[in-house]
Amino acid sequence: MKSSNLRAVFGAIAALAIAFSFAVPAGVAQAAATIVINNINAAGVGFNDPTPAAPIGGNTGVTLGQQRLIAFTYAANIWAATLTSAVPIVINAQMTPLSCTATSAVLGSAGATSVFRDFTGAPKAATWYSYALANKLSGTYLGTLNAGQINANFNSNLGIAGCLTGTFFYLGLDSNHGSNVDFVVVLLHEIGHGLGFQTFTSGSTGLTLSNLGFPSVWDYFLLDATNNVLWADATAAQRQASAISGDKLVWTGANVTAGAPTTLRVGNPGVAISGPAAGALAGTTLLAGEASFGAALTQSGQFGEVMPVATPTGGGFGCGALTVNDARAVNGKIALIDRGVCGFIVKVKNAQNAGAIGVLIADNVAGSPPAGLGGTDPTITIPAVRITLADGNALKAQLRTRSRTNSGVFANIGLLGTQLAGADALGRLKMFAPNPFQSGSSVSHFDTSASRNLLMEPAINGDLTQSVIPPVDLTFPLLQDTGW
């Protein structure tokens, strides 16, 4: 199930460096890693916020700042127990206001402060590695001793009026976040980016870092399935096209591919179209974005005749109780409703109240594959998915000849095929490559089609756990592919 209003993005690197120095003393154990949190907030704000807070979910802090730092330490310890490095990993941490609206928010951003190539111990020559990974591989401090290798920033305004109003970071350590955002999960996600879960090659232009001609280590595992060319071998134009190729950008690393069958479910969300009035759409399968609410999609699917909600209510289609004619049309049918004006759960609940057995939300902006449908309402019991603007328009064209209660166009909403959800036919994980390109999200995340939901998707989903390894997650296997 997918959420699309809570974004976590990767940040740009702060500097470049190639020199190295400061060998780690002999005898330092490498059974795990040490992560140091460098709090760079000013007094009275962010991680130093003195606002009193009651202990919650195992977090014993008594101020907001203390609880935030305890949660950060908890997440850092999860990563420290998973990684192996003789060189301490220093994270520069702060909380500042980040981009948000009343209904959406950037939760945080993080990235390596520097990248390195051609250091002693580098597995690949002429290749960029993130700071922390380069330190691990070289066994030395590269650059300045004890310098921060990761910059991490989190949204200090979350939950206040105008910034995802009413939804806060849950600072407990027990995953009992309810309708709020689990701060530990967001921290795990952003630390993952800082450790190297990103390419330093631009997806928007296809150019290597600073256009110097050196690929990132990521580029040896990013494959454009349309031409079977790795990003490390591709031209800038090929990479640029690959970054908006929908479901055609895949990860070829052996560790991720090996972990996928025990982590991902079988079958991808889709809408199979049939019926005597379906025209050219008959026999096709539409891409679908899964909802974070309502009935879970199944292998057998929800089959029904498609009827549109044709009359605006409540300022938009499906935003108020359906008219008598629309209610008659969708009763016992799958409702087709345009996105816009009100939330997805409002539209789906109104359709359910009118007797609909499923809902297709047609996007109102171009882009493919379609994102999921965010929201929470335990009273919604029917399945719902988002389809693309183009597919919605094609469906509406076939529905123009319908009667008031029948269309002759049928849909089956469900988990279709035998592929792993989020992988291609060869079992390779899909990477996020929507069209148009999404700065801060595209390429350097797993695709949103993955199910179970994965930590390193571009949106933070409410069902994520605090694990980074199979059979729950595939973040660490990807980092292992790059050298961790």
LUMPA-773280 format. One record per residue (C-alpha): residue in three letters; residue number from 1; z, y, x; chain. Coordinates in Angstrom, 3 decimals. Layout:
<pts>
(pt Ala NUM (Z Y X) A);
...
</pts>
This chain:
<pts>
(pt Met 1 (0.000 0.000 0.000) A);
(pt Lys 2 (-0.931 3.422 1.313) A);
(pt Ser 3 (0.491 6.915 1.409) A);
(pt Ser 4 (-1.677 9.869 2.354) A);
(pt Asn 5 (0.555 12.958 2.247) A);
(pt Leu 6 (2.740 12.283 5.289) A);
(pt Arg 7 (0.835 12.760 8.528) A);
(pt Ala 8 (1.873 11.998 12.055) A);
(pt Val 9 (-0.573 13.141 14.707) A);
(pt Phe 10 (-1.027 12.876 18.445) A);
(pt Gly 11 (-0.832 15.935 20.649) A);
(pt Ala 12 (-3.027 17.179 23.452) A);
(pt Ile 13 (-1.952 16.653 27.027) A);
(pt Ala 14 (-0.390 19.637 28.717) A);
(pt Ala 15 (-1.845 19.243 32.191) A);
(pt Leu 16 (-3.814 17.031 34.527) A);
(pt Ala 17 (-2.614 15.550 37.788) A);
(pt Ile 18 (-3.843 12.968 40.258) A);
(pt Ala 19 (-1.290 13.175 43.112) A);
(pt Phe 20 (1.630 10.777 43.303) A);
(pt Ser 21 (4.919 10.501 45.176) A);
(pt Phe 22 (8.586 9.436 44.937) A);
(pt Ala 23 (8.753 5.645 45.161) A);
(pt Val 24 (11.336 3.958 42.958) A);
(pt Pro 25 (14.238 2.613 45.070) A);
(pt Ala 26 (14.017 -1.071 45.973) A);
(pt Gly 27 (15.924 -3.499 43.803) A);
(pt Val 28 (15.556 -1.598 40.502) A);
(pt Ala 29 (15.291 -4.161 37.709) A);
(pt Gln 30 (12.134 -4.216 35.609) A);
(pt Ala 31 (13.358 -6.322 32.685) A);
(pt Ala 32 (13.228 -3.337 30.353) A);
(pt Ala 33 (12.690 0.414 30.475) A);
(pt Thr 34 (14.903 3.488 30.523) A);
(pt Ile 35 (14.015 6.317 28.152) A);
(pt Val 36 (15.607 9.736 28.681) A);
(pt Ile 37 (15.576 12.290 25.862) A);
(pt Asn 38 (15.323 15.852 27.162) A);
(pt Asn 39 (16.402 18.133 24.300) A);
(pt Ile 40 (14.500 21.409 24.760) A);
(pt Asn 41 (15.537 23.076 21.491) A);
(pt Ala 42 (17.398 26.354 21.778) A);
(pt Ala 43 (21.011 26.542 20.665) A);
(pt Gly 44 (21.524 26.410 16.904) A);
(pt Val 45 (18.166 24.920 15.908) A);
(pt Gly 46 (16.409 21.571 15.749) A);
(pt Phe 47 (18.306 18.941 17.683) A);
(pt Asn 48 (21.103 21.516 18.176) A);
(pt Asp 49 (21.435 22.467 14.504) A);
(pt Pro 50 (25.200 22.866 13.788) A);
(pt Thr 51 (24.893 22.394 10.016) A);
(pt Pro 52 (27.658 19.964 8.958) A);
(pt Ala 53 (26.415 16.522 7.876) A);
(pt Ala 54 (28.189 13.467 6.501) A);
(pt Pro 55 (27.610 10.178 8.382) A);
(pt Ile 56 (24.874 8.124 6.739) A);
(pt Gly 57 (23.331 4.678 7.201) A);
(pt Gly 58 (25.099 3.903 10.477) A);
(pt Asn 59 (24.448 7.366 11.914) A);
(pt Thr 60 (27.877 8.727 12.876) A);
(pt Gly 61 (26.857 12.304 13.709) A);
(pt Val 62 (28.773 15.062 11.972) A);
(pt Thr 63 (26.147 17.807 12.333) A);
(pt Leu 64 (22.451 17.801 11.504) A);
(pt Gly 65 (21.526 18.189 15.168) A);
(pt Gln 66 (23.784 15.324 16.244) A);
(pt Gln 67 (22.334 13.008 13.604) A);
(pt Arg 68 (18.788 13.873 14.655) A);
(pt Leu 69 (19.584 13.067 18.302) A);
(pt Ile 70 (21.354 9.822 17.385) A);
(pt Ala 71 (18.290 8.737 15.398) A);
(pt Phe 72 (16.077 9.668 18.356) A);
(pt Thr 73 (18.258 7.626 20.714) A);
(pt Tyr 74 (18.124 4.685 18.319) A);
(pt Ala 75 (14.303 4.776 18.200) A);
(pt Ala 76 (14.069 5.261 21.968) A);
(pt Asn 77 (16.270 2.197 22.489) A);
(pt Ile 78 (13.920 0.091 20.356) A);
(pt Trp 79 (11.039 1.068 22.622) A);
(pt Ala 80 (13.153 0.710 25.784) A);
(pt Ala 81 (14.034 -2.876 24.873) A);
(pt Thr 82 (10.349 -3.656 24.272) A);
(pt Leu 83 (8.745 -2.066 27.312) A);
(pt Thr 84 (8.953 -2.991 30.981) A);
(pt Ser 85 (8.968 -0.198 33.560) A);
(pt Ala 86 (10.909 0.555 36.731) A);
(pt Val 87 (10.328 4.287 36.249) A);
(pt Pro 88 (12.419 6.184 33.667) A);
(pt Ile 89 (10.406 7.612 30.769) A);
(pt Val 90 (11.398 11.228 30.055) A);
(pt Ile 91 (10.620 12.680 26.617) A);
(pt Asn 92 (10.748 16.438 26.046) A);
(pt Ala 93 (11.979 16.608 22.436) A);
(pt Gln 94 (12.148 19.482 19.980) A);
(pt Met 95 (11.973 20.314 16.292) A);
(pt Thr 96 (9.974 23.344 15.146) A);
(pt Pro 97 (8.149 24.358 11.938) A);
(pt Leu 98 (4.872 22.414 11.666) A);
(pt Ser 99 (1.995 22.579 9.205) A);
(pt Cys 100 (2.924 21.731 5.631) A);
(pt Thr 101 (2.491 22.562 1.960) A);
(pt Ala 102 (4.600 21.792 -1.071) A);
(pt Thr 103 (2.904 18.397 -1.390) A);
(pt Ser 104 (1.935 17.414 2.169) A);
(pt Ala 105 (3.259 17.780 5.682) A);
(pt Val 106 (2.651 17.030 9.343) A);
(pt Leu 107 (5.822 15.142 10.250) A);
(pt Gly 108 (5.444 15.298 14.006) A);
(pt Ser 109 (3.136 15.258 16.975) A);
(pt Ala 110 (3.383 13.806 20.463) A);
(pt Gly 111 (1.324 13.071 23.521) A);
(pt Ala 112 (1.373 12.624 27.266) A);
(pt Thr 113 (2.110 15.747 29.283) A);
(pt Ser 114 (-0.305 14.642 32.035) A);
(pt Val 115 (-2.843 11.939 32.787) A);
(pt Phe 116 (-3.575 10.204 36.098) A);
(pt Arg 117 (-6.390 8.237 37.704) A);
(pt Asp 118 (-7.030 6.404 40.966) A);
(pt Phe 119 (-3.349 6.000 41.794) A);
(pt Thr 120 (-2.041 3.033 43.762) A);
(pt Gly 121 (-1.804 0.102 41.363) A);
(pt Ala 122 (-4.329 1.437 38.840) A);
(pt Pro 123 (-6.047 -1.590 37.215) A);
(pt Lys 124 (-9.289 0.352 36.723) A);
(pt Ala 125 (-10.768 2.930 39.068) A);
(pt Ala 126 (-11.959 6.331 37.845) A);
(pt Thr 127 (-10.023 5.900 34.591) A);
(pt Trp 128 (-7.423 8.123 32.941) A);
(pt Tyr 129 (-3.984 6.672 32.136) A);
(pt Ser 130 (-1.179 8.388 30.239) A);
(pt Tyr 131 (1.703 9.648 32.381) A);
(pt Ala 132 (4.317 7.014 31.417) A);
(pt Leu 133 (1.858 4.132 31.737) A);
(pt Ala 134 (0.583 5.369 35.089) A);
(pt Asn 135 (4.174 5.555 36.344) A);
(pt Lys 136 (4.829 2.002 35.165) A);
(pt Leu 137 (1.680 0.628 36.800) A);
(pt Ser 138 (2.259 2.431 40.101) A);
(pt Gly 139 (6.001 1.798 40.231) A);
(pt Thr 140 (6.408 5.421 41.338) A);
(pt Tyr 141 (7.006 8.861 39.898) A);
(pt Leu 142 (3.599 10.508 39.777) A);
(pt Gly 143 (3.802 14.259 40.091) A);
(pt Thr 144 (7.200 15.943 39.847) A);
(pt Leu 145 (10.312 13.796 40.071) A);
(pt Asn 146 (11.913 13.273 36.635) A);
(pt Ala 147 (9.282 15.422 34.925) A);
(pt Gly 148 (8.798 14.910 31.195) A);
(pt Gln 149 (6.002 12.425 30.636) A);
(pt Ile 150 (5.883 12.911 26.861) A);
(pt Asn 151 (6.102 16.024 24.691) A);
(pt Ala 152 (7.326 15.290 21.151) A);
(pt Asn 153 (7.727 17.802 18.323) A);
(pt Phe 154 (8.968 17.223 14.760) A);
(pt Asn 155 (8.846 19.303 11.607) A);
(pt Ser 156 (12.123 21.185 11.188) A);
(pt Asn 157 (11.076 22.546 7.789) A);
(pt Leu 158 (10.601 19.214 6.052) A);
(pt Gly 159 (12.125 19.243 2.568) A);
(pt Ile 160 (12.653 22.968 2.145) A);
(pt Ala 161 (10.759 24.789 -0.598) A);
(pt Gly 162 (7.063 24.894 0.256) A);
(pt Cys 163 (7.200 22.066 2.833) A);
(pt Leu 164 (6.946 18.724 1.080) A);
(pt Thr 165 (9.494 20.209 -1.265) A);
(pt Gly 166 (12.460 17.951 -1.945) A);
(pt Thr 167 (11.511 15.212 0.538) A);
(pt Phe 168 (13.635 15.082 3.690) A);
(pt Phe 169 (13.909 13.135 6.913) A);
(pt Tyr 170 (16.328 10.281 6.284) A);
(pt Leu 171 (18.568 10.162 9.366) A);
(pt Gly 172 (20.261 6.831 8.703) A);
(pt Leu 173 (19.525 3.894 10.992) A);
(pt Asp 174 (19.377 1.237 8.259) A);
(pt Ser 175 (15.873 1.864 6.767) A);
(pt Asn 176 (17.470 2.782 3.426) A);
(pt His 177 (15.351 5.930 3.067) A);
(pt Gly 178 (14.391 5.597 -0.596) A);
(pt Ser 179 (11.858 8.280 -1.508) A);
(pt Asn 180 (12.538 10.238 1.697) A);
(pt Val 181 (10.930 9.804 5.132) A);
(pt Asp 182 (12.551 7.429 7.634) A);
(pt Phe 183 (13.007 9.605 10.739) A);
(pt Val 184 (13.407 6.549 12.989) A);
(pt Val 185 (9.956 5.291 11.930) A);
(pt Val 186 (8.380 8.704 12.601) A);
(pt Leu 187 (10.055 8.765 16.015) A);
(pt Leu 188 (8.744 5.277 16.849) A);
(pt His 189 (5.239 6.410 15.850) A);
(pt Glu 190 (5.280 9.554 17.982) A);
(pt Ile 191 (6.825 7.832 20.996) A);
(pt Gly 192 (3.988 5.305 20.670) A);
(pt His 193 (1.443 8.102 21.046) A);
(pt Gly 194 (3.267 9.475 24.059) A);
(pt Leu 195 (3.298 6.048 25.703) A);
(pt Gly 196 (-0.488 5.946 25.505) A);
(pt Phe 197 (-1.541 5.088 21.961) A);
(pt Gln 198 (-4.463 7.500 22.172) A);
(pt Thr 199 (-7.707 8.135 23.970) A);
(pt Phe 200 (-8.215 11.251 26.058) A);
(pt Thr 201 (-11.931 11.210 25.288) A);
(pt Ser 202 (-12.858 13.614 22.499) A);
(pt Gly 203 (-13.949 11.963 19.278) A);
(pt Ser 204 (-15.301 15.215 17.861) A);
(pt Thr 205 (-17.674 15.858 20.793) A);
(pt Gly 206 (-17.823 12.454 22.466) A);
(pt Leu 207 (-17.099 14.111 25.822) A);
(pt Thr 208 (-14.699 12.669 28.367) A);
(pt Leu 209 (-11.588 14.647 29.303) A);
(pt Ser 210 (-12.609 18.070 30.658) A);
(pt Asn 211 (-16.134 16.602 30.691) A);
(pt Leu 212 (-15.407 15.101 34.122) A);
(pt Gly 213 (-17.095 11.790 33.341) A);
(pt Phe 214 (-13.991 9.586 33.599) A);
(pt Pro 215 (-13.131 7.425 30.559) A);
(pt Ser 216 (-9.631 6.753 29.259) A);
(pt Val 217 (-8.310 3.223 29.577) A);
(pt Trp 218 (-8.572 3.148 25.756) A);
(pt Asp 219 (-12.336 3.469 26.022) A);
(pt Tyr 220 (-12.618 -0.019 27.544) A);
(pt Phe 221 (-11.333 -1.484 24.249) A);
(pt Leu 222 (-12.972 0.832 21.678) A);
(pt Leu 223 (-16.200 -0.772 20.489) A);
(pt Asp 224 (-18.882 0.699 18.265) A);
(pt Ala 225 (-19.778 -2.349 16.163) A);
(pt Thr 226 (-23.051 -0.762 15.045) A);
(pt Asn 227 (-24.547 -0.982 18.546) A);
(pt Asn 228 (-22.013 -3.240 20.307) A);
(pt Val 229 (-21.307 -0.605 22.980) A);
(pt Leu 230 (-17.852 0.129 24.396) A);
(pt Trp 231 (-16.825 3.779 24.555) A);
(pt Ala 232 (-16.464 3.470 28.327) A);
(pt Asp 233 (-20.196 2.677 28.528) A);
(pt Ala 234 (-21.428 4.885 25.679) A);
(pt Thr 235 (-23.072 8.280 25.789) A);
(pt Ala 236 (-21.268 11.291 24.356) A);
(pt Ala 237 (-23.592 11.235 21.346) A);
(pt Gln 238 (-22.858 7.548 20.726) A);
(pt Arg 239 (-19.100 8.149 20.873) A);
(pt Gln 240 (-19.400 11.131 18.569) A);
(pt Ala 241 (-21.268 9.035 15.999) A);
(pt Ser 242 (-18.849 6.140 16.438) A);
(pt Ala 243 (-15.860 8.361 15.672) A);
(pt Ile 244 (-17.171 8.931 12.126) A);
(pt Ser 245 (-18.593 5.441 11.554) A);
(pt Gly 246 (-16.114 4.425 8.845) A);
(pt Asp 247 (-15.194 0.784 9.411) A);
(pt Lys 248 (-17.450 0.256 12.446) A);
(pt Leu 249 (-15.051 1.341 15.216) A);
(pt Val 250 (-12.981 -1.643 16.361) A);
(pt Trp 251 (-10.439 -2.587 19.037) A);
(pt Thr 252 (-11.385 -5.517 21.290) A);
(pt Gly 253 (-8.079 -6.032 23.122) A);
(pt Ala 254 (-6.957 -9.661 23.305) A);
(pt Asn 255 (-3.301 -9.010 22.480) A);
(pt Val 256 (-4.037 -7.151 19.247) A);
(pt Thr 257 (-6.640 -9.705 18.147) A);
(pt Ala 258 (-4.207 -12.556 18.827) A);
(pt Gly 259 (-1.446 -10.881 16.817) A);
(pt Ala 260 (-3.570 -9.927 13.822) A);
(pt Pro 261 (-3.606 -13.291 11.940) A);
(pt Thr 262 (0.193 -13.434 11.758) A);
(pt Thr 263 (0.528 -9.749 10.855) A);
(pt Leu 264 (-2.260 -8.878 8.411) A);
(pt Arg 265 (-2.948 -10.343 4.975) A);
(pt Val 266 (-6.238 -11.918 3.920) A);
(pt Gly 267 (-8.593 -9.808 1.790) A);
(pt Asn 268 (-9.514 -6.116 1.718) A);
(pt Pro 269 (-9.170 -3.691 -1.200) A);
(pt Gly 270 (-12.463 -3.360 -2.998) A);
(pt Val 271 (-14.158 -2.934 -6.352) A);
(pt Ala 272 (-16.831 -5.496 -7.265) A);
(pt Ile 273 (-19.324 -4.049 -9.778) A);
(pt Ser 274 (-21.245 -6.114 -12.323) A);
(pt Gly 275 (-22.639 -5.925 -15.845) A);
(pt Pro 276 (-25.937 -5.389 -17.661) A);
(pt Ala 277 (-25.675 -1.590 -17.491) A);
(pt Ala 278 (-24.597 -1.377 -13.844) A);
(pt Gly 279 (-28.166 -0.929 -12.623) A);
(pt Ala 280 (-28.490 -0.804 -8.825) A);
(pt Leu 281 (-24.701 -1.033 -8.516) A);
(pt Ala 282 (-24.641 -4.551 -9.958) A);
(pt Gly 283 (-23.558 -7.025 -7.300) A);
(pt Thr 284 (-22.227 -4.354 -4.952) A);
(pt Thr 285 (-18.688 -3.940 -3.662) A);
(pt Leu 286 (-17.259 -0.441 -3.396) A);
(pt Leu 287 (-14.805 0.489 -0.657) A);
(pt Ala 288 (-11.372 1.256 -2.078) A);
(pt Gly 289 (-8.198 3.021 -0.942) A);
(pt Glu 290 (-5.072 1.188 -2.049) A);
(pt Ala 291 (-2.261 2.842 -4.018) A);
(pt Ser 292 (1.345 2.985 -2.886) A);
(pt Phe 293 (2.413 2.446 -6.502) A);
(pt Gly 294 (1.554 0.162 -9.413) A);
(pt Ala 295 (0.617 -3.496 -9.422) A);
(pt Ala 296 (-0.196 -5.005 -6.045) A);
(pt Leu 297 (-3.816 -6.003 -5.559) A);
(pt Thr 298 (-4.479 -9.732 -5.724) A);
(pt Gln 299 (-7.151 -12.212 -4.684) A);
(pt Ser 300 (-8.110 -12.848 -8.319) A);
(pt Gly 301 (-8.228 -9.127 -9.045) A);
(pt Gln 302 (-8.105 -7.089 -12.245) A);
(pt Phe 303 (-11.379 -7.420 -14.157) A);
(pt Gly 304 (-12.447 -5.088 -16.924) A);
(pt Glu 305 (-15.083 -2.832 -18.398) A);
(pt Val 306 (-15.242 0.654 -16.893) A);
(pt Met 307 (-14.915 3.734 -19.105) A);
(pt Pro 308 (-14.589 7.339 -17.924) A);
(pt Val 309 (-11.938 9.859 -18.887) A);
(pt Ala 310 (-14.356 12.545 -19.983) A);
(pt Thr 311 (-12.201 15.323 -21.460) A);
(pt Pro 312 (-10.058 17.628 -19.278) A);
(pt Thr 313 (-6.380 17.675 -20.289) A);
(pt Gly 314 (-3.453 19.413 -18.640) A);
(pt Gly 315 (-5.794 21.457 -16.466) A);
(pt Gly 316 (-7.719 18.466 -15.121) A);
(pt Phe 317 (-9.061 15.045 -15.968) A);
(pt Gly 318 (-6.126 12.798 -16.831) A);
(pt Cys 319 (-3.494 15.443 -16.096) A);
(pt Gly 320 (-2.189 15.400 -19.657) A);
(pt Ala 321 (-1.923 12.843 -22.426) A);
(pt Leu 322 (-5.464 11.554 -23.049) A);
(pt Thr 323 (-7.359 12.783 -26.072) A);
(pt Val 324 (-7.830 10.426 -29.003) A);
(pt Asn 325 (-11.409 9.676 -27.967) A);
(pt Asp 326 (-10.533 9.083 -24.303) A);
(pt Ala 327 (-7.582 6.901 -25.260) A);
(pt Arg 328 (-9.824 4.759 -27.488) A);
(pt Ala 329 (-12.378 4.530 -24.691) A);
(pt Val 330 (-9.977 3.305 -21.973) A);
(pt Asn 331 (-7.732 1.094 -24.097) A);
(pt Gly 332 (-8.001 -2.385 -22.589) A);
(pt Lys 333 (-10.486 -1.064 -20.029) A);
(pt Ile 334 (-10.526 0.214 -16.427) A);
(pt Ala 335 (-10.401 4.013 -16.511) A);
(pt Leu 336 (-12.555 6.109 -14.176) A);
(pt Ile 337 (-10.824 9.450 -13.506) A);
(pt Asp 338 (-11.750 12.335 -11.215) A);
(pt Arg 339 (-9.304 13.379 -8.506) A);
(pt Gly 340 (-7.871 16.887 -8.665) A);
(pt Val 341 (-5.371 19.365 -10.198) A);
(pt Cys 342 (-2.459 16.931 -10.579) A);
(pt Gly 343 (-1.022 13.994 -8.673) A);
(pt Phe 344 (-2.354 10.454 -8.680) A);
(pt Ile 345 (0.702 8.997 -10.389) A);
(pt Val 346 (0.304 11.496 -13.253) A);
(pt Lys 347 (-3.298 10.435 -13.859) A);
(pt Val 348 (-2.589 6.718 -13.606) A);
(pt Lys 349 (0.515 6.917 -15.823) A);
(pt Asn 350 (-1.416 8.807 -18.526) A);
(pt Ala 351 (-4.169 6.186 -18.405) A);
(pt Gln 352 (-1.592 3.390 -18.588) A);
(pt Asn 353 (0.041 5.076 -21.583) A);
(pt Ala 354 (-3.373 5.050 -23.275) A);
(pt Gly 355 (-3.714 1.302 -22.716) A);
(pt Ala 356 (-5.845 1.191 -19.552) A);
(pt Ile 357 (-5.531 -2.009 -17.498) A);
(pt Gly 358 (-6.565 -0.394 -14.216) A);
(pt Val 359 (-7.710 2.941 -12.773) A);
(pt Leu 360 (-10.434 4.072 -10.408) A);
(pt Ile 361 (-9.814 7.559 -8.970) A);
(pt Ala 362 (-13.110 9.119 -7.872) A);
(pt Asp 363 (-12.609 11.397 -4.880) A);
(pt Asn 364 (-13.597 15.058 -5.205) A);
(pt Val 365 (-14.550 15.540 -1.549) A);
(pt Ala 366 (-17.043 13.648 0.563) A);
(pt Gly 367 (-15.697 11.103 2.995) A);
(pt Ser 368 (-15.595 7.394 3.690) A);
(pt Pro 369 (-13.738 5.099 3.742) A);
(pt Pro 370 (-11.560 6.378 0.899) A);
(pt Ala 371 (-7.921 7.074 1.687) A);
(pt Gly 372 (-5.088 5.465 -0.242) A);
(pt Leu 373 (-3.309 6.914 -3.264) A);
(pt Gly 374 (0.127 8.300 -2.453) A);
(pt Gly 375 (3.077 8.627 -4.795) A);
(pt Thr 376 (5.971 6.684 -6.258) A);
(pt Asp 377 (6.549 5.674 -9.873) A);
(pt Pro 378 (8.141 2.276 -10.599) A);
(pt Thr 379 (7.089 2.501 -14.247) A);
(pt Ile 380 (3.400 2.176 -13.339) A);
(pt Thr 381 (2.442 -1.475 -13.663) A);
(pt Ile 382 (-1.372 -1.425 -13.487) A);
(pt Pro 383 (-3.501 -1.437 -10.305) A);
(pt Ala 384 (-5.182 1.734 -9.089) A);
(pt Val 385 (-7.489 2.548 -6.184) A);
(pt Arg 386 (-9.462 5.496 -4.851) A);
(pt Ile 387 (-13.240 5.299 -4.467) A);
(pt Thr 388 (-15.516 7.712 -2.635) A);
(pt Leu 389 (-17.114 10.766 -4.200) A);
(pt Ala 390 (-20.543 9.183 -3.761) A);
(pt Asp 391 (-19.516 5.919 -5.441) A);
(pt Gly 392 (-17.791 7.814 -8.232) A);
(pt Asn 393 (-20.955 9.824 -8.898) A);
(pt Ala 394 (-23.060 6.657 -8.868) A);
(pt Leu 395 (-20.741 5.006 -11.390) A);
(pt Lys 396 (-20.769 8.057 -13.649) A);
(pt Ala 397 (-24.565 8.060 -13.588) A);
(pt Gln 398 (-24.593 4.480 -14.916) A);
(pt Leu 399 (-21.998 5.358 -17.560) A);
(pt Arg 400 (-24.086 8.109 -19.130) A);
(pt Thr 401 (-25.639 5.638 -21.593) A);
(pt Arg 402 (-22.292 4.194 -22.781) A);
(pt Ser 403 (-21.068 4.175 -26.336) A);
(pt Arg 404 (-17.673 5.597 -27.250) A);
(pt Thr 405 (-15.897 2.312 -26.568) A);
(pt Asn 406 (-18.236 0.248 -24.375) A);
(pt Ser 407 (-20.267 0.801 -21.224) A);
(pt Gly 408 (-21.687 -2.530 -20.065) A);
(pt Val 409 (-20.426 -1.719 -16.554) A);
(pt Phe 410 (-17.671 -3.984 -15.265) A);
(pt Ala 411 (-15.374 -3.809 -12.234) A);
(pt Asn 412 (-13.013 -6.196 -10.513) A);
(pt Ile 413 (-10.272 -4.389 -8.550) A);
(pt Gly 414 (-8.679 -6.675 -5.991) A);
(pt Leu 415 (-8.485 -8.185 -2.545) A);
(pt Leu 416 (-12.002 -9.277 -1.805) A);
(pt Gly 417 (-13.356 -11.614 0.870) A);
(pt Thr 418 (-11.606 -13.665 3.537) A);
(pt Gln 419 (-11.310 -11.017 6.259) A);
(pt Leu 420 (-7.944 -9.876 7.504) A);
(pt Ala 421 (-7.070 -6.577 5.847) A);
(pt Gly 422 (-7.791 -3.974 8.523) A);
(pt Ala 423 (-9.961 -6.201 10.739) A);
(pt Asp 424 (-13.688 -6.880 10.878) A);
(pt Ala 425 (-15.335 -10.273 10.330) A);
(pt Leu 426 (-14.567 -11.236 13.943) A);
(pt Gly 427 (-10.866 -10.439 13.570) A);
(pt Arg 428 (-11.006 -7.206 15.586) A);
(pt Leu 429 (-8.739 -4.407 14.345) A);
(pt Lys 430 (-10.493 -1.422 12.816) A);
(pt Met 431 (-9.621 2.008 14.184) A);
(pt Phe 432 (-9.474 5.142 12.030) A);
(pt Ala 433 (-12.969 6.663 11.986) A);
(pt Pro 434 (-13.462 8.589 8.725) A);
(pt Asn 435 (-16.367 10.876 7.999) A);
(pt Pro 436 (-15.781 13.807 8.347) A);
(pt Phe 437 (-13.773 13.670 11.571) A);
(pt Gln 438 (-10.028 14.368 11.201) A);
(pt Ser 439 (-8.623 16.195 14.214) A);
(pt Gly 440 (-5.317 14.719 15.360) A);
(pt Ser 441 (-5.872 11.510 13.400) A);
(pt Ser 442 (-9.336 10.057 14.022) A);
(pt Val 443 (-9.830 7.304 16.619) A);
(pt Ser 444 (-6.272 7.260 17.997) A);
(pt His 445 (-4.787 5.413 14.996) A);
(pt Phe 446 (-5.233 2.065 13.298) A);
(pt Asp 447 (-7.411 2.242 10.202) A);
(pt Thr 448 (-5.727 2.783 6.843) A);
(pt Ser 449 (-7.290 -0.434 5.504) A);
(pt Ala 450 (-4.687 -2.450 7.414) A);
(pt Ser 451 (-2.236 -4.409 5.285) A);
(pt Arg 452 (0.554 -4.930 5.896) A);
(pt Asn 453 (0.861 -1.271 6.737) A);
(pt Leu 454 (1.026 -0.614 10.475) A);
(pt Leu 455 (3.195 1.900 12.311) A);
(pt Met 456 (0.267 3.599 14.035) A);
(pt Glu 457 (-1.807 4.469 10.994) A);
(pt Pro 458 (-2.392 8.217 10.483) A);
(pt Ala 459 (-0.002 8.332 7.501) A);
(pt Ile 460 (3.630 7.231 7.508) A);
(pt Asn 461 (4.006 4.695 4.704) A);
(pt Gly 462 (7.282 4.120 2.934) A);
(pt Asp 463 (7.312 0.346 3.501) A);
(pt Leu 464 (7.198 0.517 7.303) A);
(pt Thr 465 (9.971 -1.207 9.208) A);
(pt Gln 466 (11.495 -0.363 12.585) A);
(pt Ser 467 (9.485 -3.011 14.442) A);
(pt Val 468 (6.587 -2.543 16.877) A);
(pt Ile 469 (5.704 -6.229 17.457) A);
(pt Pro 470 (4.117 -9.130 15.492) A);
(pt Pro 471 (4.469 -10.525 12.910) A);
(pt Val 472 (5.492 -7.117 11.572) A);
(pt Asp 473 (3.404 -4.692 13.625) A);
(pt Leu 474 (0.661 -4.475 16.267) A);
(pt Thr 475 (1.605 -1.313 18.169) A);
(pt Phe 476 (3.056 -2.967 21.243) A);
(pt Pro 477 (0.200 -5.519 21.541) A);
(pt Leu 478 (-2.235 -2.599 21.720) A);
(pt Leu 479 (-0.185 -0.928 24.422) A);
(pt Gln 480 (-0.103 -4.266 26.253) A);
(pt Asp 481 (-3.897 -4.346 26.149) A);
(pt Thr 482 (-3.966 -1.007 27.975) A);
(pt Gly 483 (-1.553 -2.109 30.696) A);
(pt Trp 484 (1.958 -2.069 29.281) A);
</pts>
